[in-house]
Amino acid sequence: MKTIFKTYSQVFLSEGLGDKAPLFYAKRRQEHLKKLDSICIYGATEVENGERICQNPDFLYLTGINQSGAILVLDPLAKEEREILFLAEKDAKKEFWNGIRLGLPEPHIKEITGFETVFSLKEFDDWLKKRLEDFKKKHIFSNETISKKLANHKLKVLDISKIHFAQRVVLEPERIVFAKKAQIIAKNAFLSILPRIGSYKNERVLAAKLEYFMLSQTNNGLAFPSIIAAGKNACTLHYAKKDCPIEKENLILLDFGCRYNTVCSDISRTIPASGKFNPLQKLLYNIVLDTQKFHEKNVKAGLTLGKLGKEAWLFMEKLLAERFTNQGGKMKRCYSGKPHGISHLIGDIVHEGAPNRDYLKAPLKPGMLISNEPGLYGHFEFEIDGILYSEDIGIRIEDNLLVIKGGCENLSREIPKEIWEIEKKY
C-alpha cells in the first residue's frame, strides 16, 4: 500500500498514516453522516493548474483527495451505498502534464481511498436523477462548489458549511500530533535565522532563508506566504512587498508557518535587527507580550473568542495608558483600540472560518487550535533617561493555543519570545 500511495502526484493525502489513512477518512465520513438528515453532496475544486492545488477544505477533510474532477455523496437515508465517490476517468494527456491522478478505471482505487462505491463522474447526473425519484425529503445539502449544479433539481439546496465546519475545526488526536510537528518545524526555522539576523541585508534574503528551512522539513509546503517586514513596513498588517533593506535600528516582524500533513502553524515574532531592543522598543514589546500572556491565561473551553478578544484589547489599552501615555508618551495609530482579531481558528487552512468568522460567537471546544496574536502598530515618541525616541513601530507576537478542558496548551511555548531569550540567541 505505501508504494501505491507514492505513485500518485500528491493527490491523496495519507495524513502521514500510511495504510491507515483510508480508515482515518472513513471515520470522519461516518461521524459526518450522523449529523445529516438528508443527502449531502460535496464537489471538489474546479481549478487545477499543475501546481499543488488548494482543495476545498470540506472535500479534502472527508476524502483526502487533492485534485479536481471529483464529487462525494453522503446519503444517510440509503440502506446501501451511503458513501459514494465519483471520479473523472483517467486522462493520459493530463497526466503527462501533471503526474498520475486518481481516476477510473483504476485497479487500486477502493484500496487507496477507502470507498466501497466508486462511479465515473460521467454517471453523476443520471445517478442523482434516479436517486431523487420519489425522494421524500424537501432539501439536500451541498458545498458551494456544486450547489449551482444542483439548482436545476426541484429541491431546496442547503449550505452544509456550518455543520461541516463545526466538525472540522475540532482536531482529532492524529491532527494534534501534526500540529505539534508543524510547531517544531517553525521553531527550528526561527532558531536557524535568529543568530544570523545581522547578516541579512534585506527582507527578501531573510524570507528566503526562513522559508527554505521550513520547506526542507515538510512535503506539504508553507501555510501561507511569509510576512517579513522591517521598520515602518511592519505597520502594514499583510505586508507583501518583502524587498526593502533592513536597517540596524529597526525591528523586524516575522509572520510565518508551515503545513505538516494538512495542519498549519501560524507564528509571529518581532526581533531587533541590531540584536538589542532600544528602550522604547522594549517598553512597547513588553506591553504586547504581557497582553498575549493575559489572553492565554483566559482561554478555555466554553468561552467565545469574541468576548476573550475584547477583554485582551482592553487590557492592552490599559497597559498603554499606565506605562506609556500617562508617562508622557505620544502615539499616532490608524486604528482605535483594536487593529485586528487577536485569535482565529487554525486547522486544515491557516484561517479557518474566514472571512465571515461566525465562530467568534461560538463557545470554544477542546481540540480547537487558535492563534494568540496581539499587535501594536503606529508612530511612537517617548523620552527615556533624557533621550527622545521617535519611531514607526509594528509589533506582533503570535503563538498557537490548543484548547483543552479547563484552559489551553501553548504549542509555541518553545519558540523564543522573551526579550532576554531573543537577545541571548544573537
N, C-alpha and C positions, 0 to 999 in steps of 0.2 A: 504493500500500500504506500509506504513512504516514497518509493521510487516512482509510483504513479503520480503522487502529488507534485513531485519535482518536474514532471514532464510538461506541466502547463505553465503558461506565462503569467503567473501570479493572479490567476482568475478565480482560484478557490483558496480562501484564506483559512488555513488549518488552525489558526489561533495558537500555533506552537504546540498543539496537542497531538499532531500526527494522526495515527489511526483512530484516535478517539474523537476527532473533530466532527465527523458526521453525527455521532450521538449527541455531541455538545449542542449543535444547531437544532437537532431534532427535539431535544429537551426544551429549548426556547420556544419552538413552534407549539409544542404540546401545552406549555404554560399559556401561550397566547390564545390558543383555541378555547381555553376555559373562560376567557373574558369576552368571547364573541357570542352573539345570539343570531347571527346570520353570516352569509358568505362574506369573506374578506379577500380582496384581490389587490395584490401588490405588483406594480410594474418596476422593472429595473430602469436605470438611467438610459436615456436615448442617445447620449453623446459619448463618443469614444474617438480619440484622435491619435491613438498609437502609444501615448504615454499612459502611465498608470492612472486609471480613471478615478473620478470622485463619485463613487456609487451612492445612491440614495441610502442613507444610514438605516432606514427601516428595512429595506430589502436585504442589505448586507447583513444586518443583525440576525435575520431569520434564516438566511441561506448560506452565508459565507461566499456567495458568488459575486465576483467583482468584474463584471462585464455587462455589456448591453445585450439586447435581444433575449430577454427572459421575463417570464411572468410567474408569480407564485399565487396559488389559490389555497386558502384555508377554509374548509367547509365543515363547521361543527354540526350541521344538520344531516350530513351524509352518514350512512351506515358504513360505507367503504369509501376509499379514495378521499379521505379527509384532508390530505396534503398532496397537492399536485404541482409539479414543476413543468412549465412549458419552456422549451429551449429552441433556439434557432438551429437550423441544420448546419452541418459542417460546411465551411467555405474555404477552399484551398487558397484562393486568391487573397482573402483577408488574412489568413494565417501566414501567408508569405510576407505580409507587411508587419503583422502584429504578434506573431507567435501562435502556438497551439492554444485553441479555445475549447471550452466545453461546448458540445453540440451533438446533434443526432445525425447518423447513428453513432453510437459510442459504446463499446463493449463494457466499459467500467463505470458508466455514468451513475448507476444506482449505488455502487460501492463508494464512489467518491463523494457524492452529495448527500447520501442518506435518505433519498426519496425512493419509495417503492413504486410510485407512479410518475412517469416522465413522458410527456407528449411533445410532439412537434409544435412549435409556435404557430405554424400554419393552421393547426387544428383548433386554436383557441376560440375563434368566433363561433364556429359550429358547436363546439363543446358548450359554450356559455348559452347559446340559444336553446340548445336541448335541455340544459340544466334548469333554465328558467321557465320551462314549460310546466304549468300548474304549480308554480312557486308560490307558496302561501305567505311568505314574508313581504312586507311593503318596502323594505330597504335592503341594501347591501352596503358593505364598507369598501373603501379603496384608499390608496395613497394618491398624491397629487399627479404623479406621472401618468397614471392610466385613467384617472377619473373622467377626462373628456371623452375618451373612447367608450366609456360605459354609459355616457349620457343618452345614447340612442335607444337604450332599453327603457321601458316604461316602469322604472323603479327609482325610488329615491336613493341617491348615492351619498352616503355619509362619510365624512373625513375620519379616517382611522388614526390620525396622528396623535391625538391626545391619549387614546387608550394605549397605543404602542409606545409612546414617549414615556409614560409612567412606568412601563416595564423595563425599557431600555436603559434608563438612567440609574437604575439600581444595579451596581456591579456585582456579578457573581464572584465567588472565591477565586476562580481562574483569572478573571479580569483584574481583580485586585492585585494578584501576583504580577500581572503585566504592567499595571500602573506603577507598582514599586520598581520594576525593572526600568521603566521609562524615566523615573526619577534618578536612578543610579546613573543612567547614561547622561542625563542633563547635568548632574553633579560633576561627573568626571570631565565633561566638556568644559564646564565653567572653571574647574580647577586646572585644566590644561592651559587655559589662556591667561588666568589671573596673574601668575608670576611674570608674564611677558607683556603686560599691558603697555608698559613704557616703550616697547619696540614697535607697536602698531601705529603707523603714521596716519592712517585714515580709517574711516568706518568700514569701507569695503574689505580691506585686508583682515580686519578683526572679525567681520562677519564670516568671511571665507574660512578662517581658522576654526571658529566656533562650530560652524555647520559641518565642516569636514569631519571633525571628531564625532559628532552625533551620527552623521551618515555612515561612518565607518563601523558603527556599533549596532546598527539596525537595518534590516532589509525593507523596512516599511516607511522610511523617509521622515521628513520633518512634519511636525504637527501643523505648522504654519510658517510663512516667510518671516525670518527673524527680524526684529527691530533692533538696530544698533544706532543709537542717537547720542551724539556728543554735544555738550554745552546746550545752547538755545534750542537745538533740534529736539531735545527731549521734551520740550513743551508742546510738541505735536504728537498727539497720542498714538496715531498709527503712522508714524514717520516711515517713509518708504524710500527716500532718495538714497541714503546709505552710501554716499561717496565724498563726504566732507572731511577735511583734515581734523585730526584730534589734537587739540591744544592742551598743553600740560596742566593749565589751571582749571580745566573743565571736569565736570562729572560726565560719566558715560552711562547711559541707560541701556541695559540689555534685556530684551524680552524674547525668549527662545524656548523651544521644546521639540521633542521628537515623538514619533508614534512607534510604540512597540506592540507588535501584532496589530490590534485595532484600537488600542487605548493610548491616549495622548498625555503628554506632560506639558505644562504651561508655566514657565518660571520667569520671574523678573528680578534682576539685581541692578543696583546703581553703585558704581565704583568711581573713585577718583583717578584720573589719568596719571597724576603725579605719584600716586601711591599713598598719599596722605590727604585726608579731608581738611579743608581750611575751617576755621571756627564757625563761619556761617553755614557752610555745608553740613558740618557735624551737627549743629543745632537743629536744622530743618530735617536732616536724615533721621535723627532720633525721635522727632515728632511723628514721622511716618512709621518708623519701626514700632514705637510704643502703641500707635493706633492698630497696627497689624496684630500685635500681641493681645490687645484688648479684644479685637474681633475674634481671634482664635479661641480665646478663653470663653467667649459667649456662645460659640457654635455648638449646637446639639440637636439631636433628632426632635421633631415636634415643633420647632420654631421655624419661622419663614425668613428667607433671605431678604425680603423687603424690609421687615422690621429690624433685623440684625444690621443691615446696611445703614439704615437711618441712624441707629444708635452709634455706629462706628464713625460716621461722618461728623456727627455732633461732638463726639469725643475728640476728633482731630481739631475741630474749630475751637474747642475749649483749650486744648494744649497750645494752639497758635496764639490765642489771646494771652494765656498765662506766661508763656515762655518767649513770645516774640513781640506782638503788637503792644501789649501793656508795658513792655520794657523799652519801647521806643522804636521798634522795628517797623518798617514800611513795606507794603507789598501791593502788587498790581496783578490781579488774575483775571482771565477772561471768563470766569465762571464764579458762581457764588455757592460755597459750601460743598458741592458735590460735582467733581469733574467727570465721573463715570461710575458704573456699578462697582461695588467693592468685591462682589462674588458673582461668578457664573458657574453653571454646571459643566463638568468635563466628562467626556466618555469616548465614544467612537468618533466624535468630532470634537474639536477643541472648545467650541462654544455651543454646547448642546442647548437646544431650545431657542436659539436666536432666529429671527430678530424680535419676535413678539415678547419673549421672556415671561410668559404667563406663569412659569414656575416660581417667580418671585413671591407669589401669594400662597403657594402650596407648602405645607409643612415638610421639612426635611425628613428623609428616611435613612436608616442605617444602610450603608452601601453606596450612598451617593458620594461623588467626588466633586469638590468645589474649589474654586480659586479663592485666595485671600490676598487682595492686591490694592491696598490704599495707595493713593498717589497725591503729589503736591506739585503744582506747575505754575510758574509765573516769574515776575521780576521781584527780587527781594533786596532790601537795603537794611543794614544794621551796623551800628558802631560797637565794636568789641575791643576792650582794652586800648581805646584811643585810636583804633584803626577802623575806617569806614569800608565795609564790604558791600559791594553792589554787583548783582549778578543775576542773569537769567538762568533759572534752575528748574529742571524736571527730575523728580524722584519717584520711582515706583519700586516697591518691594513685593514680590508675589510668591506665595507658597501654594501648595495643593493640599487640601484637607480632606481626609476620608471621614465621613460622618459615621460615628459608631453610637451605640446605646450610651447615653449619658454624657456625650461630648464628641470629640473628634481626635483623629490621629494625624499629625503633621507629617506627610510623606516626604516633605522637602527639608526636614529639620537638619540634615547633614550638609546642606548646601550653604556655605558661609554667608552670613548677612550682618553679624555684629561688626561694629566698626573695628574693634581690635582684631577680629578674625581676618577681615579683609586686608587691613594694613599689614598684618603679620605675614600674609601669603606673598607679598611683593618681594 
